[in-house]
């Protein structure tokens, strides 16, 4: 596996009626981020962009960049619902444990 590929793709759900998109590498995340509307680029966007750039230059791992990109997707409500829940079902106790 290429050092810039994610172990698990980030699944984006842009909205009802649109297909779920899988982003499985730092390069794909960068393409997505560069297309993001200028007026919606805030600090979380900038963090994800900086992390992906650092991964491309070898200063950060792909998985660290994936975490930043996943955070961006979660904040912008693009993260697919399947990825928002912890593995193991819909047990709310697990969800709250992750937030502590």
GUFI-587750 format. One line per field, with one value per atom (N, C-alpha, C): x, y, z; residue number from 1; residue in one letter. Coordinates in nm, 4 decimals. Layout:
N
X: [X;...]
Y: [Y;...]
Z: [Z;...]
resi: [NUM;...]
resn: [A;...]
END
This chain:
100
X: [0.0837;0.0000;0.0885;0.0502;0.1201;0.1130;0.2201;0.2236;0.1221;0.0674;-0.0293;-0.1745;-0.1959;-0.3319;-0.3777;-0.5069;-0.5659;-0.5920;-0.5801;-0.6136;-0.7622;-0.8440;-0.9882;-1.0318;-1.1074;-1.1495;-1.2439;-1.2442;-1.3381;-1.4588;-1.5759;-1.6988;-1.7729;-1.7945;-1.8631;-2.0016;-2.1004;-2.2382;-2.2839;-2.2760;-2.3081;-2.4547;-2.5435;-2.6852;-2.7735;-2.9011;-2.9981;-3.0020;-2.9966;-3.0013;-2.8646;-2.7605;-2.6245;-2.5532;-2.4691;-2.3980;-2.2917;-2.2683;-2.1625;-2.0289;-1.9389;-1.8059;-1.7040;-1.6126;-1.5058;-1.3749;-1.3111;-1.1801;-1.0812;-0.9911;-0.9035;-0.7557;-0.7223;-0.5814;-0.5667;-0.4467;-0.4159;-0.4370;-0.3965;-0.4116;-0.5587;-0.6444;-0.7882;-0.8467;-0.8004;-0.8467;-0.8062;-0.6859;-0.6398;-0.7250;-0.7577;-0.8429;-0.9776;-1.0349;-1.1636;-1.1523;-1.0484;-1.0317;-1.0088;-0.9369;-0.9109;-1.0375;-1.1350;-1.2618;-1.3626;-1.3292;-1.4201;-1.4415;-1.5657;-1.5935;-1.5101;-1.4550;-1.3674;-1.4371;-1.5614;-1.6353;-1.6638;-1.6408;-1.6674;-1.5378;-1.4265;-1.2969;-1.2618;-1.2789;-1.2492;-1.1287;-1.1130;-0.9963;-0.9884;-1.1022;-1.1008;-1.0584;-1.1074;-1.0645;-0.9130;-0.8633;-0.7207;-0.6358;-0.6834;-0.6122;-0.6041;-0.7169;-0.7187;-0.6254;-0.6295;-0.5428;-0.3954;-0.3618;-0.2232;-0.1742;-0.2592;-0.2210;-0.2000;-0.2884;-0.2724;-0.1451;-0.1170;0.0063;0.1293;0.1237;0.2354;0.2548;0.1461;0.1570;0.2175;0.1777;0.2343;0.3844;0.4299;0.5727;0.6500;0.5809;0.6477;0.6685;0.6065;0.6227;0.5160;0.4194;0.3090;0.2620;0.2053;0.1572;0.0222;-0.0100;-0.1389;-0.2531;-0.2345;-0.3408;-0.3653;-0.2609;-0.2801;-0.3578;-0.3239;-0.3964;-0.5407;-0.5621;-0.6976;-0.7813;-0.7208;-0.7938;-0.8366;-0.7488;-0.7821;-0.8909;-0.8810;-0.9811;-1.1163;-1.1142;-1.2372;-1.3023;-1.2212;-1.2735;-1.3396;-1.2757;-1.3334;-1.4677;-1.4725;-1.5960;-1.7054;-1.6676;-1.7656;-1.8213;-1.7342;-1.7767;-1.8658;-1.8364;-1.9140;-2.0355;-2.0569;-2.1707;-2.1706;-2.0527;-2.0386;-2.0069;-1.9664;-1.9261;-2.0471;-2.0333;-2.1405;-2.1788;-2.3069;-2.3560;-2.2920;-2.2594;-2.1964;-2.0615;-1.9909;-1.8595;-1.8699;-1.9819;-1.9958;-2.0172;-2.0667;-2.0891;-1.9687;-1.9389;-1.8272;-1.8604;-1.7583;-1.7771;-1.8376;-1.9364;-1.9973;-2.1432;-2.2011;-2.3435;-2.3777;-2.5032;-2.5565;-2.5670;-2.4817;-2.4828;-2.4378;-2.5284;-2.4981;-2.3855;-2.3681;-2.2606;-2.1258;-2.1094;-1.9841;-1.9615;-2.0679;-2.0551;-2.0075;-2.0677;-2.0269;-1.8855;-1.8451;-1.7099;-1.6067;-1.6385;-1.5455;-1.5277;-1.6287;-1.6240;-1.5562;-1.5234;-1.4635;-1.3184]
Y: [-0.1182;0.0000;0.1250;0.2215;0.3488;0.4224;0.4909;0.5597;0.6732;0.7156;0.8245;0.7773;0.6459;0.5917;0.5736;0.5949;0.5761;0.4276;0.3829;0.2442;0.2197;0.3187;0.3118;0.4390;0.4280;0.5490;0.6342;0.7625;0.8547;0.8631;0.8286;0.8276;0.9591;1.0292;1.1578;1.1424;1.1983;1.1954;1.3398;1.3925;1.5331;1.5695;1.4729;1.5011;1.3942;1.4030;1.3065;1.3139;1.1975;1.1920;1.1946;1.2215;1.2225;1.0959;1.0408;0.9184;0.9469;0.8473;0.8571;0.8522;0.9393;0.9467;0.8951;0.8117;0.7621;0.8308;0.8870;0.9501;0.8562;0.7974;0.6945;0.7281;0.8552;0.8927;1.0416;1.0785;1.2186;1.3019;1.2489;1.3222;1.3493;1.2507;1.2699;1.3710;1.3681;1.4654;1.6064;1.6211;1.7526;1.8036;1.7163;1.7558;1.8044;1.7294;1.7685;1.9039;1.9217;2.0469;2.1659;2.1465;2.2581;2.3027;2.2134;2.2472;2.3090;2.3073;2.3579;2.5081;2.5581;2.7008;2.7926;2.8950;2.9887;3.0516;3.0853;3.1501;3.0597;2.9300;2.8348;2.7784;2.8395;2.7917;2.8570;2.7798;2.8302;2.7600;2.7687;2.7101;2.5579;2.4898;2.3435;2.3018;2.3759;2.3535;2.3730;2.4826;2.5143;2.4076;2.3569;2.2503;2.1249;2.0855;1.9673;1.9875;2.1061;2.1364;2.1310;2.1907;2.1904;2.0488;1.9673;1.8296;1.7472;1.7644;1.6921;1.7373;1.8656;1.9174;1.8604;1.8534;1.7973;1.6494;1.5765;1.4344;1.4176;1.5040;1.4961;1.5223;1.6084;1.6398;1.5471;1.4484;1.3502;1.3931;1.5034;1.5535;1.5020;1.4289;1.3763;1.2476;1.1590;1.0332;1.0546;0.9633;0.9688;0.9538;0.8730;0.8526;0.9773;1.0533;1.1801;1.2783;1.2808;1.3663;1.3200;1.1887;1.1334;1.1792;1.1803;1.2256;1.3716;1.4542;1.5954;1.6108;1.5348;1.5418;1.4895;1.3846;1.3305;1.4333;1.5035;1.6097;1.7199;1.7574;1.8568;1.8072;1.6816;1.6249;1.6191;1.5882;1.5823;1.7220;1.8213;1.9586;2.0155;1.9840;2.0362;1.9485;1.8472;1.7552;1.6787;1.6503;1.5694;1.4243;1.3978;1.2629;1.1709;1.0578;0.9613;0.9115;0.8937;0.8502;0.7208;0.6312;0.5045;0.5264;0.6319;0.6593;0.7354;0.7984;0.8793;0.7941;0.6722;0.5834;0.4939;0.4604;0.3694;0.2290;0.1528;0.0151;-0.0632;-0.1458;-0.2260;-0.1929;-0.1089;-0.0848;0.0545;0.0674;0.1981;0.2183;0.1556;0.1680;0.3089;0.3871;0.5257;0.5367;0.4359;0.4369;0.4471;0.3764;0.3820;0.5191;0.5841;0.7170;0.8166;0.8151;0.9079;0.8791;0.7538;0.7185;0.7791;0.7893;0.8470;0.9971;1.0630;1.2082;1.2549;1.1643;1.2030;1.2360]
Z: [0.0000;0.0000;0.0000;-0.0794;-0.0898;0.0443;0.0824;0.2120;0.2211;0.1094;0.1101;0.1036;0.1037;0.1059;0.2504;0.2717;0.4034;0.4260;0.5504;0.5831;0.5600;0.5952;0.5751;0.5039;0.3948;0.3244;0.4088;0.3826;0.4461;0.3528;0.4062;0.3261;0.3446;0.2329;0.2347;0.1741;0.2405;0.1921;0.1735;0.0500;0.0266;0.0480;0.0448;0.0689;0.0095;0.0404;-0.0099;-0.1625;-0.2241;-0.3691;-0.4363;-0.3582;-0.4125;-0.3688;-0.4543;-0.4142;-0.3074;-0.2243;-0.1236;-0.1966;-0.1588;-0.2198;-0.1203;-0.1656;-0.0789;-0.1146;-0.0142;-0.0297;0.0374;-0.0425;0.0147;0.0127;-0.0141;-0.0112;0.0204;0.0559;0.0838;-0.0419;-0.1564;-0.2829;-0.3133;-0.2913;-0.3152;-0.2172;-0.0937;0.0058;-0.0365;-0.0885;-0.1342;-0.2501;-0.3436;-0.4566;-0.4042;-0.3101;-0.2519;-0.1827;-0.1023;-0.0273;-0.1201;-0.2277;-0.3203;-0.3923;-0.4044;-0.4695;-0.3715;-0.2427;-0.1411;-0.1615;-0.1510;-0.1741;-0.0844;-0.1433;-0.0724;0.0480;0.0353;0.1434;0.2619;0.2468;0.3560;0.4146;0.3838;0.4317;0.5652;0.6707;0.8045;0.8642;0.9964;1.0630;1.0516;1.0530;1.0429;0.9019;0.8027;0.6643;0.6539;0.7091;0.7000;0.7683;0.8800;0.9503;0.8630;0.8030;0.7160;0.5964;0.5364;0.4219;0.4622;0.5771;0.6248;0.6537;0.7137;0.7456;0.6194;0.5214;0.3952;0.3230;0.3255;0.2643;0.3347;0.4669;0.5434;0.5109;0.4935;0.4581;0.3190;0.2262;0.0908;0.0904;0.1816;0.1876;0.2814;0.3390;0.4237;0.5676;0.6085;0.7449;0.8407;0.7868;0.8669;0.8009;0.8784;0.8206;0.7518;0.6626;0.5938;0.6933;0.7957;0.8943;0.9784;1.0067;1.0782;0.9903;0.8612;0.7671;0.7540;0.7554;0.7479;0.8666;0.9844;1.1040;1.0891;1.0379;1.0181;0.9122;0.8035;0.6973;0.7472;0.8283;0.8856;0.9779;1.0557;1.1412;1.0598;0.9505;0.8599;0.8062;0.7623;0.7075;0.8140;0.9367;1.0460;1.0750;1.0861;1.1176;1.0073;0.8835;0.7703;0.7396;0.8210;0.8080;0.6764;0.6263;0.5059;0.5370;0.6603;0.6976;0.6913;0.6218;0.6103;0.7486;0.7726;0.9043;0.9503;0.8578;0.8951;0.9617;0.9246;0.9820;1.1130;1.1375;1.2578;1.3821;1.3636;1.4772;1.5000;1.6234;1.6496;1.6010;1.5699;1.5276;1.6430;1.6141;1.7189;1.7415;1.6589;1.6696;1.7158;1.7526;1.7863;1.9377;2.0132;2.1582;2.1965;2.2541;2.2882;2.3901;2.4734;2.5725;2.5028;2.3913;2.3146;2.2555;2.2102;2.1509;2.2553;2.3722;2.4764;2.5255;2.5255;2.5686;2.4749;2.3457;2.2493;2.2683;2.3227;2.3371;2.4655;2.5556;2.6835;2.6702]
resi: [1;1;1;2;2;2;3;3;3;4;4;4;5;5;5;6;6;6;7;7;7;8;8;8;9;9;9;10;10;10;11;11;11;12;12;12;13;13;13;14;14;14;15;15;15;16;16;16;17;17;17;18;18;18;19;19;19;20;20;20;21;21;21;22;22;22;23;23;23;24;24;24;25;25;25;26;26;26;27;27;27;28;28;28;29;29;29;30;30;30;31;31;31;32;32;32;33;33;33;34;34;34;35;35;35;36;36;36;37;37;37;38;38;38;39;39;39;40;40;40;41;41;41;42;42;42;43;43;43;44;44;44;45;45;45;46;46;46;47;47;47;48;48;48;49;49;49;50;50;50;51;51;51;52;52;52;53;53;53;54;54;54;55;55;55;56;56;56;57;57;57;58;58;58;59;59;59;60;60;60;61;61;61;62;62;62;63;63;63;64;64;64;65;65;65;66;66;66;67;67;67;68;68;68;69;69;69;70;70;70;71;71;71;72;72;72;73;73;73;74;74;74;75;75;75;76;76;76;77;77;77;78;78;78;79;79;79;80;80;80;81;81;81;82;82;82;83;83;83;84;84;84;85;85;85;86;86;86;87;87;87;88;88;88;89;89;89;90;90;90;91;91;91;92;92;92;93;93;93;94;94;94;95;95;95;96;96;96;97;97;97;98;98;98;99;99;99;100;100;100]
resn: [X;X;X;X;X;X;X;X;X;X;X;X;X;X;X;X;X;X;X;X;X;X;X;X;X;X;X;X;X;X;X;X;X;X;X;X;X;X;X;X;X;X;X;X;X;X;X;X;X;X;X;X;X;X;X;X;X;X;X;X;X;X;X;X;X;X;X;X;X;X;X;X;X;X;X;X;X;X;X;X;X;X;X;X;X;X;X;X;X;X;X;X;X;X;X;X;X;X;X;X;X;X;X;X;X;X;X;X;X;X;X;X;X;X;X;X;X;X;X;X;X;X;X;X;X;X;X;X;X;X;X;X;X;X;X;X;X;X;X;X;X;X;X;X;X;X;X;X;X;X;X;X;X;X;X;X;X;X;X;X;X;X;X;X;X;X;X;X;X;X;X;X;X;X;X;X;X;X;X;X;X;X;X;X;X;X;X;X;X;X;X;X;X;X;X;X;X;X;X;X;X;X;X;X;X;X;X;X;X;X;X;X;X;X;X;X;X;X;X;X;X;X;X;X;X;X;X;X;X;X;X;X;X;X;X;X;X;X;X;X;X;X;X;X;X;X;X;X;X;X;X;X;X;X;X;X;X;X;X;X;X;X;X;X;X;X;X;X;X;X;X;X;X;X;X;X;X;X;X;X;X;X;X;X;X;X;X;X;X;X;X;X;X;X;X;X;X;X;X;X]
END
